[in-house]
C-alpha cells in the first residue's frame, strides 16, 4: 500500500477547510472503512469509523496494538455522547464538556450497544472526547462519523506530534496522512472515568486535576489511578497497562537529584548518549570545569554526551510540546542512552512525568541522603 501525505492549510476558515480536497478525501476513506491519520491538538491520531468493527480492527493491526488496550472515540458534537453511551449523561459530565470540549479531555461512561466491543477491549464502558484541532473537527464534521483514533504510531513508541513521525511508523500500512503541522499540546488527553460516584483520572493529560476540580466545584473529590489493578489486570483507559511512549534507546529517568548530581551522573555514563534537561541551569553546569560531561574529543564527535534543553519548568507547555519530538530525534541520531531529568509534577508536569515513567527503561534516584 502506498501512503499519501496531503498538507492541510489550518489558517483558512472552518468552512473553507471543510471544502478542501484533503478533508474530502479523508472523510471519504473513513466512510469506506479505511484508516486515516490526522492531527489533533494533543498528538496525531490514527482514525477509523468507530461503528465499523472491521475498520476498528484495522487500527489494532496497523499499530501492532494489543486488543486489550481500549481506544478513544472522537466526536464532532456533544450530542454524540447520547448515541455512544448508555443511560442519561450525568450532570457532572455536562459541566465538564461545557467547559473543556472541544479540547483534551476524554470522559469514560457506560457504552451503548451501538459501540463495537473491540473499541472498549470488551469492557462495558466507552471513552469519548471532542478534539479542538481544526483538521480533526473538519474530518469529523464532513464524515458525520464518530472516529476511533489512538495515537498514529507503532504501539509503544513515542507518540507522533508531526506528520513525518506518522510516516516513519505507518508508511505502507495506511492510505492517507493529513499534515496539519505540529500538534500544539504534545501529550495526550486527560482520561476521566465518570462511571463511579467519585471521578477518577486514569491518565493525566492536557487538562490538569486542579482545572477539573475547579470546573466541578471547589469541594469536588477526584481520585487518581494510573495503572491497572492486580485483581483484574484490565486497562480501562489507554496508557494504563503497557510500556508506552518509549524510544528505541535505553531511557533512564533521573529523579530526586540536584542539577549538579544529574550532570555528574551523566558524565559517568557510557558514550554516545544524550541528556534531556528541562531546567535552564543545565547548560551552565555542563560547562563547569569540575563536571565531566563530554568524553575526550579525540574519540570522535559521536562519542560525547549531548545535552538538550527542551524547555523550562516555568513553561510546562513548552516541555510537553517538545518531549516526544526530541525522543524521536535522538533515536534518529542513533543515541543508545537517553537520560531525562525529572520535573515538578504540578499541573501539566504530572502528565509529562506520567509519560516519562511509562517510557523509562529504569527510574534512578540520585538522592544522596542515607535514608534512601
C-alpha positions in Angstrom: 0.0 0.0 0.0 1.3 3.5 -0.9 0.8 6.1 1.8 -0.1 9.6 0.6 0.7 12.7 2.6 -1.5 15.7 2.0 -0.8 19.1 3.5 -3.7 21.0 5.0 -3.8 24.8 5.5 -5.0 25.3 9.0 -5.1 29.0 8.6 -8.3 29.0 6.5 -11.8 29.3 7.9 -13.7 26.2 9.1 -16.0 26.4 6.1 -13.1 26.6 3.6 -11.3 23.7 5.4 -14.4 21.5 5.0 -14.2 22.0 1.3 -10.5 21.2 0.8 -9.7 18.1 -1.3 -7.6 16.7 1.6 -10.5 16.8 4.1 -12.9 15.4 1.4 -10.6 12.5 0.7 -10.0 11.7 4.3 -13.7 11.7 5.0 -14.5 9.5 2.1 -11.8 7.0 3.2 -13.3 6.9 6.7 -16.8 6.3 5.3 -15.4 3.4 3.2 -13.9 1.7 6.3 -10.3 2.8 5.6 -7.7 4.3 8.1 -6.6 8.0 8.1 -4.0 9.7 10.2 -4.7 13.3 11.2 -3.6 16.0 13.6 -5.3 16.7 16.9 -4.4 19.4 19.4 -2.7 16.6 21.5 -0.9 14.2 19.1 -1.6 12.7 15.7 -4.4 10.2 15.7 -5.0 7.1 13.5 -8.7 7.1 12.8 -11.3 4.7 11.7 -15.1 4.7 11.7 -15.9 3.8 15.3 -19.1 2.0 14.4 -17.4 -0.3 11.9 -15.8 -3.3 13.7 -13.7 -4.3 10.7 -12.3 -0.8 10.3 -11.5 -0.6 14.0 -9.7 -3.9 13.9 -7.5 -2.4 11.2 -6.2 0.1 13.7 -5.0 -2.6 16.0 -3.3 -4.4 13.1 -1.6 -1.3 11.7 -0.3 -0.3 15.2 0.5 -3.8 16.4 -1.6 -2.8 19.4 -2.8 -5.3 22.0 -6.5 -5.8 21.7 -7.0 -5.4 25.5 -5.9 -1.8 25.2 -9.1 0.3 24.6 -9.4 3.2 22.1 -10.9 6.7 22.4 -13.8 7.7 20.2 -13.6 11.2 18.8 -16.9 13.1 18.1 -17.9 16.4 16.4 -20.7 17.4 18.8 -21.7 16.9 22.5 -24.9 15.3 21.4 -22.9 12.3 20.1 -22.5 11.3 23.8 -26.2 10.3 23.8 -25.6 7.9 20.9 -22.4 6.3 22.2 -23.3 6.0 25.8 -26.0 4.2 27.8 -28.4 5.9 30.1 -28.6 9.6 31.0 -25.4 11.6 30.7 -24.6 12.8 34.3 -24.9 16.5 35.0 -21.2 16.5 36.1 -20.2 15.3 32.6 -22.3 18.0 31.1 -20.5 20.5 33.3 -17.1 19.2 32.2 -17.9 19.0 28.5 -19.4 22.5 28.5 -16.1 23.8 30.0 -13.5 21.7 28.2 -15.0 20.5 24.9 -13.7 20.8 22.3 -10.4 20.1 24.0 -8.0 17.5 25.5 -10.5 15.8 27.9 -11.7 12.3 27.5 -14.7 11.0 29.6 -15.5 7.4 30.2 -19.2 6.4 30.5 -21.2 3.1 30.1 -21.3 2.3 26.4 -24.3 1.8 24.2 -25.0 -1.3 22.2 -24.0 0.6 19.0 -20.4 0.7 20.0 -18.4 -2.4 19.0 -16.8 -4.2 21.9 -13.4 -4.3 20.2 -13.1 -0.5 20.8 -13.5 -1.0 24.5 -11.5 -4.1 24.9 -14.7 -6.0 25.8 -15.4 -3.6 28.7 -18.9 -2.1 29.3 -17.6 1.4 29.0 -16.5 3.8 26.2 -14.0 6.7 26.2 -15.1 9.8 24.3 -13.7 13.2 23.5 -14.2 16.1 21.2 -11.0 17.4 19.7 -10.4 21.1 19.1 -7.9 20.9 16.2 -9.4 22.4 13.1 -8.4 19.5 10.8 -9.8 16.9 13.2 -13.0 18.8 13.6 -13.3 19.2 9.8 -12.9 15.4 9.2 -15.4 14.5 11.9 -17.9 17.0 10.7 -17.7 16.2 7.0 -17.7 12.4 7.5 -20.5 12.6 10.0 -18.9 9.7 11.9 -17.6 9.1 15.4 -14.0 8.2 14.8 -11.9 5.8 17.0 -8.4 7.3 17.0 -5.4 6.3 19.2 -2.0 7.9 18.5 -0.8 7.2 15.0 2.4 5.4 15.9 3.5 1.8 16.3 2.4 0.6 19.7 4.8 1.5 22.5 6.8 4.1 20.6 6.8 7.9 21.3 3.5 9.4 20.2 3.7 11.4 16.9 3.4 15.2 17.0 4.4 15.8 13.4 3.2 14.2 10.1 6.8 12.9 9.5 6.6 10.9 12.7 3.5 9.2 11.5 5.0 8.4 8.1 8.1 6.9 9.8 5.9 4.4 11.7 2.9 3.9 9.3 4.3 4.2 5.8 2.8 1.3 3.7 0.2 0.5 6.4 -2.3 3.2 5.8 -3.6 5.1 2.7 -3.5 8.7 3.9 -1.8 11.1 6.4 -3.1 14.7 6.7 -0.2 17.0 7.5 -1.6 19.9 9.7 1.7 20.8 11.2 2.9 20.3 14.7 0.4 19.4 17.4 0.2 22.3 19.8 -0.1 20.4 23.2 2.2 17.4 22.5 0.8 15.0 25.1 -2.4 13.1 25.0 -5.7 14.0 26.6 -6.7 13.6 30.2 -8.9 10.5 30.7 -11.5 10.8 33.4 -13.6 7.8 34.5 -17.1 9.1 35.3 -18.8 5.8 35.9 -18.5 5.9 39.7 -19.6 8.4 42.3 -16.1 9.9 42.6 -14.5 10.8 39.2 -11.2 9.1 38.6 -8.3 10.2 36.5 -7.0 7.2 34.6 -4.4 9.1 32.5 -3.2 12.6 33.2 -3.0 14.9 30.2 -3.8 18.3 28.7 -6.4 19.2 31.4 -4.9 19.1 35.0 -6.6 17.8 38.0 -6.9 21.2 39.5 -8.8 22.5 36.5 -11.1 19.6 36.6 -11.8 20.2 40.3 -12.4 23.9 39.6 -15.0 23.0 37.0 -16.8 20.5 39.2 -16.8 22.7 42.3 -14.3 23.7 44.9 -15.1 20.8 47.2 -15.2 18.1 44.4 -13.2 15.0 45.1 -11.1 13.4 42.3 -9.1 10.2 42.6 -6.2 9.1 40.5 -5.5 5.6 39.2 -2.8 5.4 36.5 -2.1 1.6 36.4 -4.3 -1.5 36.2 -5.2 -3.2 39.4 -3.6 -6.6 40.2 -7.1 -8.1 40.6 -8.3 -7.7 37.1 -5.2 -6.5 35.0 -7.7 -4.9 32.6 -6.9 -1.3 31.4 -10.0 0.9 31.4 -8.0 3.6 29.5 -5.1 3.8 27.1 -1.8 4.2 28.8 -2.5 2.1 31.9 -1.1 -1.3 31.3 1.7 -1.4 28.7 5.0 0.4 28.3 4.2 3.4 26.2 5.9 6.4 24.6 9.3 4.7 24.6 12.2 5.4 22.2 14.3 2.6 20.9 17.2 3.9 23.1 17.5 3.0 26.7 15.7 5.7 28.7 16.8 6.5 32.3 14.6 8.8 34.3 16.8 10.6 36.9 14.8 11.6 39.9 15.4 13.4 43.2 18.9 14.6 42.4 20.2 18.2 42.2 21.3 19.5 38.8 24.9 19.0 39.8 24.3 15.4 40.7 22.4 14.8 37.5 25.2 16.2 35.4 27.9 14.2 37.3 25.9 11.0 36.8 25.6 11.8 33.1 29.4 12.3 32.9 30.0 8.8 34.3 27.7 7.1 31.8 28.9 5.4 28.7 29.5 7.4 25.5 27.0 8.0 22.6 24.4 9.3 25.0 22.0 12.2 25.3 20.8 14.1 28.4 17.4 15.7 28.2 17.0 18.5 30.7 14.3 21.0 31.4 16.0 23.5 33.7 17.8 26.4 32.1 20.6 25.9 34.7 21.6 22.7 32.9 23.8 24.2 30.2 25.9 26.4 32.6 26.5 23.3 34.8 27.6 21.3 31.7 30.2 23.9 31.0 31.6 23.8 34.6 35.2 22.7 34.7 34.6 20.2 37.5 31.8 18.2 35.8 33.0 15.7 33.1 30.1 15.8 30.8 31.9 15.3 27.5 34.3 12.5 26.5 37.7 13.0 25.0 37.1 14.7 21.7 39.9 12.6 20.2 37.5 9.6 20.4 35.2 11.2 17.8 32.3 13.6 17.8 29.7 10.9 18.1 31.2 9.7 21.5 30.2 12.7 23.6 27.1 13.2 25.7 24.7 15.6 24.0 22.9 18.0 26.4 19.4 19.0 25.1 17.3 21.6 27.0 13.7 21.1 25.9 12.1 23.8 28.0 11.8 25.4 31.4 9.7 24.3 34.4 8.3 27.8 34.3 6.7 26.8 31.0 5.4 23.2 31.2 3.6 23.6 27.9 7.0 24.1 26.2 8.3 20.8 27.7 5.1 18.9 26.8 5.2 20.3 23.2 8.9 19.2 22.7 9.1 15.9 24.6 8.1 13.3 22.0 9.8 15.2 19.2 13.1 15.2 21.0 12.8 11.5 22.0 12.3 10.6 18.3 15.0 12.9 17.0 17.6 11.4 19.5 16.6 7.9 18.3 17.2 9.1 14.7 20.6 10.3 15.7 21.4 6.8 16.9 21.7 7.6 20.6 21.8 4.4 22.7 21.1 6.0 26.0 18.8 8.9 26.8 18.8 10.3 30.4 15.9 12.6 31.3 15.8 15.0 34.3 12.6 14.7 36.3 10.4 17.8 36.6 7.9 19.2 39.0 4.6 17.3 38.8 2.3 20.3 39.2 -0.2 21.0 36.5 0.9 19.7 33.1 4.0 18.4 34.8 2.0 15.5 36.1 1.2 14.3 32.5 4.7 14.8 31.4 6.1 12.7 34.3 3.4 10.0 33.7 4.7 9.7 30.1 8.3 9.5 31.2 7.6 6.9 33.8 5.7 4.7 31.2 8.6 5.2 28.8 11.5 4.6 31.1 13.7 1.6 31.0 14.8 2.4 34.5 14.0 5.0 37.1 17.1 6.1 39.0 17.1 8.1 42.3 20.1 10.4 42.7 19.2 11.5 46.2 22.4 11.0 48.2 20.7 11.1 51.6 21.4 8.0 53.8 17.7 7.4 54.4 17.1 6.5 50.7 
